[in-house]
Amino acid sequence: ESGRIVHGDCLIGADGIWSSIRSTMRDEPVRGEGSGCTYSGYTVFDGELAYDSIDNGEVGYKVYIGPKQYFVACDIGNGKYHWYAFMAKPEGSSIEEDKPNGTSV
């Protein structure tokens, strides 16, 4: 963004799926047609929770698979889990669908 030029042996572009670094290196648009990024057909939800599992601290990674959906829970220590829920959704559905009225603690 600043236009500053930096020289080095390696560039790590960790700026996400809409990477401006990838776009600049490949001379492609960041989003949309020609960007090299397409919608996978899945929408992901994630969060963190405190959960007293019977195998707490023994199993670090759990995956539950169902039709057009799957759920992953990762033990991140001290009785806490990071979870991900992947659901098959049409492109753009996150804009069109009503959102739950939940809260974060």
Summary of the structure (lengths in Angstrom):
residues: 105
radius of gyration: 18.9
end to end distance: 35.1
largest distance: 53.5
contacts: 160
relative contact order: 0.16
helix: 10%
strand: 31%
